[in-house]
Amino acid sequence: MIEKTPPKWAKPVLEFGPLLVFFAAYLWLKDRVFTIGGIDYDGFIVVTAGFIPIFLVSMALLWKLTGHLSRMQIVTAVLIVVFGGLSVWFNDPRFFKMKPTMIYLLFGGVLGIGLLRGQSWLQVVMEGVMPLTDQGWMILTRRLMLFFFGLAVLNEAIWRTQTEEIWVYFKTFGLTAAIFVFFMTQGSLFRDHGTDEDDKEA
């Protein structure tokens, strides 16, 4: 399918909007208990149940507007449905809290398998976004693999040792900020190993 050019605001709104809705809804409903079918569900479970369809609708709209979804977005959607669904089904928030751990372990593991094969699978999916030399891609892939594993460990430490509200703040803002800071600190790598289109065409 040919990729379309959506309005500039559409992609960030559809990618981050559901997370902000989850955060706002949690703050609103966190202290409430809902009885559904004779079973008590706290606010976190109810918000999780609402987050799943909102996220899927946002991904469907993103696909409709752009004609494309990345593998990372598809995998994330699947894990949200699986772990969010388990939390709702078993009325146990731990499954949803483990979801970021599974995502980062999976992404880090996939990058690690590629590195063991002497390949940067990150380059395959992002080469058009960040033009780098082959060596630069290998360096960035190793760093991102370790970073993903670090986030998985950090998520486990936060949700197992801190309050639910702290974890929600961490999930909404901490993980996003960590990824932003990671790429901001790679400036020397992009400078030393960057390429431009003229170099490629030459």
MODELLER restraints for C-alpha pairs under 7 A, 6 or more apart:
rsr = mdl.restraints
at = mdl.atoms
rsr.add(forms.Gaussian(group=physical.xy_distance, feature=features.Distance(at['CA:1:A'], at['CA:67:A']), mean=6.17, stdev=0.5))
rsr.add(forms.Gaussian(group=physical.xy_distance, feature=features.Distance(at['CA:2:A'], at['CA:67:A']), mean=6.22, stdev=0.5))
rsr.add(forms.Gaussian(group=physical.xy_distance, feature=features.Distance(at['CA:3:A'], at['CA:66:A']), mean=5.35, stdev=0.5))
rsr.add(forms.Gaussian(group=physical.xy_distance, feature=features.Distance(at['CA:3:A'], at['CA:67:A']), mean=4.65, stdev=0.5))
rsr.add(forms.Gaussian(group=physical.xy_distance, feature=features.Distance(at['CA:3:A'], at['CA:68:A']), mean=6.04, stdev=0.5))
rsr.add(forms.Gaussian(group=physical.xy_distance, feature=features.Distance(at['CA:4:A'], at['CA:65:A']), mean=6.40, stdev=0.5))
rsr.add(forms.Gaussian(group=physical.xy_distance, feature=features.Distance(at['CA:4:A'], at['CA:66:A']), mean=4.47, stdev=0.5))
rsr.add(forms.Gaussian(group=physical.xy_distance, feature=features.Distance(at['CA:4:A'], at['CA:67:A']), mean=5.71, stdev=0.5))
rsr.add(forms.Gaussian(group=physical.xy_distance, feature=features.Distance(at['CA:5:A'], at['CA:66:A']), mean=5.97, stdev=0.5))
rsr.add(forms.Gaussian(group=physical.xy_distance, feature=features.Distance(at['CA:6:A'], at['CA:65:A']), mean=5.53, stdev=0.5))
rsr.add(forms.Gaussian(group=physical.xy_distance, feature=features.Distance(at['CA:6:A'], at['CA:66:A']), mean=5.96, stdev=0.5))
rsr.add(forms.Gaussian(group=physical.xy_distance, feature=features.Distance(at['CA:11:A'], at['CA:62:A']), mean=6.70, stdev=0.5))
rsr.add(forms.Gaussian(group=physical.xy_distance, feature=features.Distance(at['CA:14:A'], at['CA:58:A']), mean=5.26, stdev=0.5))
rsr.add(forms.Gaussian(group=physical.xy_distance, feature=features.Distance(at['CA:14:A'], at['CA:62:A']), mean=6.51, stdev=0.5))
rsr.add(forms.Gaussian(group=physical.xy_distance, feature=features.Distance(at['CA:18:A'], at['CA:51:A']), mean=6.87, stdev=0.5))
rsr.add(forms.Gaussian(group=physical.xy_distance, feature=features.Distance(at['CA:18:A'], at['CA:54:A']), mean=6.26, stdev=0.5))
rsr.add(forms.Gaussian(group=physical.xy_distance, feature=features.Distance(at['CA:18:A'], at['CA:55:A']), mean=5.62, stdev=0.5))
rsr.add(forms.Gaussian(group=physical.xy_distance, feature=features.Distance(at['CA:19:A'], at['CA:172:A']), mean=6.45, stdev=0.5))
rsr.add(forms.Gaussian(group=physical.xy_distance, feature=features.Distance(at['CA:22:A'], at['CA:47:A']), mean=6.48, stdev=0.5))
rsr.add(forms.Gaussian(group=physical.xy_distance, feature=features.Distance(at['CA:22:A'], at['CA:51:A']), mean=6.06, stdev=0.5))
rsr.add(forms.Gaussian(group=physical.xy_distance, feature=features.Distance(at['CA:23:A'], at['CA:168:A']), mean=6.97, stdev=0.5))
rsr.add(forms.Gaussian(group=physical.xy_distance, feature=features.Distance(at['CA:23:A'], at['CA:172:A']), mean=6.71, stdev=0.5))
rsr.add(forms.Gaussian(group=physical.xy_distance, feature=features.Distance(at['CA:25:A'], at['CA:47:A']), mean=6.33, stdev=0.5))
rsr.add(forms.Gaussian(group=physical.xy_distance, feature=features.Distance(at['CA:26:A'], at['CA:43:A']), mean=6.67, stdev=0.5))
rsr.add(forms.Gaussian(group=physical.xy_distance, feature=features.Distance(at['CA:26:A'], at['CA:44:A']), mean=6.21, stdev=0.5))
rsr.add(forms.Gaussian(group=physical.xy_distance, feature=features.Distance(at['CA:26:A'], at['CA:47:A']), mean=6.12, stdev=0.5))
rsr.add(forms.Gaussian(group=physical.xy_distance, feature=features.Distance(at['CA:29:A'], at['CA:43:A']), mean=4.85, stdev=0.5))
rsr.add(forms.Gaussian(group=physical.xy_distance, feature=features.Distance(at['CA:30:A'], at['CA:43:A']), mean=4.45, stdev=0.5))
rsr.add(forms.Gaussian(group=physical.xy_distance, feature=features.Distance(at['CA:30:A'], at['CA:44:A']), mean=5.87, stdev=0.5))
rsr.add(forms.Gaussian(group=physical.xy_distance, feature=features.Distance(at['CA:31:A'], at['CA:43:A']), mean=6.31, stdev=0.5))
rsr.add(forms.Gaussian(group=physical.xy_distance, feature=features.Distance(at['CA:32:A'], at['CA:42:A']), mean=6.05, stdev=0.5))
rsr.add(forms.Gaussian(group=physical.xy_distance, feature=features.Distance(at['CA:32:A'], at['CA:43:A']), mean=5.41, stdev=0.5))
rsr.add(forms.Gaussian(group=physical.xy_distance, feature=features.Distance(at['CA:33:A'], at['CA:40:A']), mean=6.31, stdev=0.5))
rsr.add(forms.Gaussian(group=physical.xy_distance, feature=features.Distance(at['CA:33:A'], at['CA:41:A']), mean=5.59, stdev=0.5))
rsr.add(forms.Gaussian(group=physical.xy_distance, feature=features.Distance(at['CA:33:A'], at['CA:42:A']), mean=4.38, stdev=0.5))
rsr.add(forms.Gaussian(group=physical.xy_distance, feature=features.Distance(at['CA:33:A'], at['CA:43:A']), mean=5.94, stdev=0.5))
rsr.add(forms.Gaussian(group=physical.xy_distance, feature=features.Distance(at['CA:34:A'], at['CA:40:A']), mean=5.53, stdev=0.5))
rsr.add(forms.Gaussian(group=physical.xy_distance, feature=features.Distance(at['CA:34:A'], at['CA:41:A']), mean=5.11, stdev=0.5))
rsr.add(forms.Gaussian(group=physical.xy_distance, feature=features.Distance(at['CA:34:A'], at['CA:42:A']), mean=6.16, stdev=0.5))
rsr.add(forms.Gaussian(group=physical.xy_distance, feature=features.Distance(at['CA:35:A'], at['CA:41:A']), mean=6.15, stdev=0.5))
rsr.add(forms.Gaussian(group=physical.xy_distance, feature=features.Distance(at['CA:41:A'], at['CA:91:A']), mean=6.70, stdev=0.5))
rsr.add(forms.Gaussian(group=physical.xy_distance, feature=features.Distance(at['CA:45:A'], at['CA:87:A']), mean=6.92, stdev=0.5))
rsr.add(forms.Gaussian(group=physical.xy_distance, feature=features.Distance(at['CA:45:A'], at['CA:88:A']), mean=5.89, stdev=0.5))
rsr.add(forms.Gaussian(group=physical.xy_distance, feature=features.Distance(at['CA:45:A'], at['CA:91:A']), mean=6.70, stdev=0.5))
rsr.add(forms.Gaussian(group=physical.xy_distance, feature=features.Distance(at['CA:45:A'], at['CA:93:A']), mean=6.37, stdev=0.5))
rsr.add(forms.Gaussian(group=physical.xy_distance, feature=features.Distance(at['CA:48:A'], at['CA:84:A']), mean=6.28, stdev=0.5))
rsr.add(forms.Gaussian(group=physical.xy_distance, feature=features.Distance(at['CA:49:A'], at['CA:84:A']), mean=6.99, stdev=0.5))
rsr.add(forms.Gaussian(group=physical.xy_distance, feature=features.Distance(at['CA:49:A'], at['CA:88:A']), mean=6.26, stdev=0.5))
rsr.add(forms.Gaussian(group=physical.xy_distance, feature=features.Distance(at['CA:52:A'], at['CA:80:A']), mean=6.74, stdev=0.5))
rsr.add(forms.Gaussian(group=physical.xy_distance, feature=features.Distance(at['CA:52:A'], at['CA:81:A']), mean=6.18, stdev=0.5))
rsr.add(forms.Gaussian(group=physical.xy_distance, feature=features.Distance(at['CA:52:A'], at['CA:84:A']), mean=6.89, stdev=0.5))
rsr.add(forms.Gaussian(group=physical.xy_distance, feature=features.Distance(at['CA:56:A'], at['CA:77:A']), mean=6.91, stdev=0.5))
rsr.add(forms.Gaussian(group=physical.xy_distance, feature=features.Distance(at['CA:63:A'], at['CA:69:A']), mean=5.80, stdev=0.5))
rsr.add(forms.Gaussian(group=physical.xy_distance, feature=features.Distance(at['CA:76:A'], at['CA:103:A']), mean=6.75, stdev=0.5))
rsr.add(forms.Gaussian(group=physical.xy_distance, feature=features.Distance(at['CA:79:A'], at['CA:99:A']), mean=6.64, stdev=0.5))
rsr.add(forms.Gaussian(group=physical.xy_distance, feature=features.Distance(at['CA:80:A'], at['CA:99:A']), mean=6.83, stdev=0.5))
rsr.add(forms.Gaussian(group=physical.xy_distance, feature=features.Distance(at['CA:83:A'], at['CA:95:A']), mean=5.28, stdev=0.5))
rsr.add(forms.Gaussian(group=physical.xy_distance, feature=features.Distance(at['CA:83:A'], at['CA:96:A']), mean=5.07, stdev=0.5))
rsr.add(forms.Gaussian(group=physical.xy_distance, feature=features.Distance(at['CA:83:A'], at['CA:99:A']), mean=5.94, stdev=0.5))
rsr.add(forms.Gaussian(group=physical.xy_distance, feature=features.Distance(at['CA:84:A'], at['CA:95:A']), mean=6.76, stdev=0.5))
rsr.add(forms.Gaussian(group=physical.xy_distance, feature=features.Distance(at['CA:84:A'], at['CA:96:A']), mean=4.97, stdev=0.5))
rsr.add(forms.Gaussian(group=physical.xy_distance, feature=features.Distance(at['CA:86:A'], at['CA:95:A']), mean=6.22, stdev=0.5))
rsr.add(forms.Gaussian(group=physical.xy_distance, feature=features.Distance(at['CA:87:A'], at['CA:93:A']), mean=5.10, stdev=0.5))
rsr.add(forms.Gaussian(group=physical.xy_distance, feature=features.Distance(at['CA:87:A'], at['CA:94:A']), mean=6.75, stdev=0.5))
rsr.add(forms.Gaussian(group=physical.xy_distance, feature=features.Distance(at['CA:87:A'], at['CA:95:A']), mean=5.15, stdev=0.5))
rsr.add(forms.Gaussian(group=physical.xy_distance, feature=features.Distance(at['CA:87:A'], at['CA:96:A']), mean=5.79, stdev=0.5))
rsr.add(forms.Gaussian(group=physical.xy_distance, feature=features.Distance(at['CA:97:A'], at['CA:159:A']), mean=6.61, stdev=0.5))
rsr.add(forms.Gaussian(group=physical.xy_distance, feature=features.Distance(at['CA:100:A'], at['CA:152:A']), mean=6.80, stdev=0.5))
rsr.add(forms.Gaussian(group=physical.xy_distance, feature=features.Distance(at['CA:100:A'], at['CA:155:A']), mean=6.90, stdev=0.5))
rsr.add(forms.Gaussian(group=physical.xy_distance, feature=features.Distance(at['CA:101:A'], at['CA:152:A']), mean=4.30, stdev=0.5))
rsr.add(forms.Gaussian(group=physical.xy_distance, feature=features.Distance(at['CA:101:A'], at['CA:155:A']), mean=6.08, stdev=0.5))
rsr.add(forms.Gaussian(group=physical.xy_distance, feature=features.Distance(at['CA:101:A'], at['CA:156:A']), mean=6.63, stdev=0.5))
rsr.add(forms.Gaussian(group=physical.xy_distance, feature=features.Distance(at['CA:104:A'], at['CA:148:A']), mean=5.01, stdev=0.5))
rsr.add(forms.Gaussian(group=physical.xy_distance, feature=features.Distance(at['CA:104:A'], at['CA:149:A']), mean=6.24, stdev=0.5))
rsr.add(forms.Gaussian(group=physical.xy_distance, feature=features.Distance(at['CA:104:A'], at['CA:151:A']), mean=6.67, stdev=0.5))
rsr.add(forms.Gaussian(group=physical.xy_distance, feature=features.Distance(at['CA:104:A'], at['CA:152:A']), mean=5.45, stdev=0.5))
rsr.add(forms.Gaussian(group=physical.xy_distance, feature=features.Distance(at['CA:105:A'], at['CA:148:A']), mean=6.68, stdev=0.5))
rsr.add(forms.Gaussian(group=physical.xy_distance, feature=features.Distance(at['CA:105:A'], at['CA:149:A']), mean=5.83, stdev=0.5))
rsr.add(forms.Gaussian(group=physical.xy_distance, feature=features.Distance(at['CA:105:A'], at['CA:152:A']), mean=6.11, stdev=0.5))
rsr.add(forms.Gaussian(group=physical.xy_distance, feature=features.Distance(at['CA:107:A'], at['CA:148:A']), mean=6.94, stdev=0.5))
rsr.add(forms.Gaussian(group=physical.xy_distance, feature=features.Distance(at['CA:108:A'], at['CA:145:A']), mean=4.44, stdev=0.5))
rsr.add(forms.Gaussian(group=physical.xy_distance, feature=features.Distance(at['CA:108:A'], at['CA:146:A']), mean=6.96, stdev=0.5))
rsr.add(forms.Gaussian(group=physical.xy_distance, feature=features.Distance(at['CA:108:A'], at['CA:148:A']), mean=5.26, stdev=0.5))
rsr.add(forms.Gaussian(group=physical.xy_distance, feature=features.Distance(at['CA:108:A'], at['CA:149:A']), mean=5.88, stdev=0.5))
rsr.add(forms.Gaussian(group=physical.xy_distance, feature=features.Distance(at['CA:111:A'], at['CA:121:A']), mean=6.19, stdev=0.5))
rsr.add(forms.Gaussian(group=physical.xy_distance, feature=features.Distance(at['CA:111:A'], at['CA:122:A']), mean=6.89, stdev=0.5))
rsr.add(forms.Gaussian(group=physical.xy_distance, feature=features.Distance(at['CA:111:A'], at['CA:141:A']), mean=6.65, stdev=0.5))
rsr.add(forms.Gaussian(group=physical.xy_distance, feature=features.Distance(at['CA:111:A'], at['CA:145:A']), mean=5.91, stdev=0.5))
rsr.add(forms.Gaussian(group=physical.xy_distance, feature=features.Distance(at['CA:112:A'], at['CA:145:A']), mean=6.42, stdev=0.5))
rsr.add(forms.Gaussian(group=physical.xy_distance, feature=features.Distance(at['CA:114:A'], at['CA:120:A']), mean=5.78, stdev=0.5))
rsr.add(forms.Gaussian(group=physical.xy_distance, feature=features.Distance(at['CA:114:A'], at['CA:121:A']), mean=5.67, stdev=0.5))
rsr.add(forms.Gaussian(group=physical.xy_distance, feature=features.Distance(at['CA:120:A'], at['CA:137:A']), mean=6.25, stdev=0.5))
rsr.add(forms.Gaussian(group=physical.xy_distance, feature=features.Distance(at['CA:120:A'], at['CA:138:A']), mean=5.53, stdev=0.5))
rsr.add(forms.Gaussian(group=physical.xy_distance, feature=features.Distance(at['CA:120:A'], at['CA:141:A']), mean=6.20, stdev=0.5))
rsr.add(forms.Gaussian(group=physical.xy_distance, feature=features.Distance(at['CA:122:A'], at['CA:141:A']), mean=6.20, stdev=0.5))
rsr.add(forms.Gaussian(group=physical.xy_distance, feature=features.Distance(at['CA:123:A'], at['CA:137:A']), mean=6.05, stdev=0.5))
rsr.add(forms.Gaussian(group=physical.xy_distance, feature=features.Distance(at['CA:131:A'], at['CA:194:A']), mean=5.91, stdev=0.5))
rsr.add(forms.Gaussian(group=physical.xy_distance, feature=features.Distance(at['CA:131:A'], at['CA:195:A']), mean=5.41, stdev=0.5))
rsr.add(forms.Gaussian(group=physical.xy_distance, feature=features.Distance(at['CA:131:A'], at['CA:196:A']), mean=6.44, stdev=0.5))
rsr.add(forms.Gaussian(group=physical.xy_distance, feature=features.Distance(at['CA:132:A'], at['CA:190:A']), mean=6.96, stdev=0.5))
rsr.add(forms.Gaussian(group=physical.xy_distance, feature=features.Distance(at['CA:132:A'], at['CA:193:A']), mean=5.54, stdev=0.5))
rsr.add(forms.Gaussian(group=physical.xy_distance, feature=features.Distance(at['CA:132:A'], at['CA:194:A']), mean=4.38, stdev=0.5))
rsr.add(forms.Gaussian(group=physical.xy_distance, feature=features.Distance(at['CA:132:A'], at['CA:195:A']), mean=5.27, stdev=0.5))
rsr.add(forms.Gaussian(group=physical.xy_distance, feature=features.Distance(at['CA:133:A'], at['CA:193:A']), mean=5.46, stdev=0.5))
rsr.add(forms.Gaussian(group=physical.xy_distance, feature=features.Distance(at['CA:133:A'], at['CA:194:A']), mean=6.18, stdev=0.5))
rsr.add(forms.Gaussian(group=physical.xy_distance, feature=features.Distance(at['CA:133:A'], at['CA:195:A']), mean=6.37, stdev=0.5))
rsr.add(forms.Gaussian(group=physical.xy_distance, feature=features.Distance(at['CA:136:A'], at['CA:189:A']), mean=6.80, stdev=0.5))
rsr.add(forms.Gaussian(group=physical.xy_distance, feature=features.Distance(at['CA:136:A'], at['CA:193:A']), mean=5.11, stdev=0.5))
rsr.add(forms.Gaussian(group=physical.xy_distance, feature=features.Distance(at['CA:158:A'], at['CA:167:A']), mean=6.14, stdev=0.5))
rsr.add(forms.Gaussian(group=physical.xy_distance, feature=features.Distance(at['CA:159:A'], at['CA:167:A']), mean=5.56, stdev=0.5))
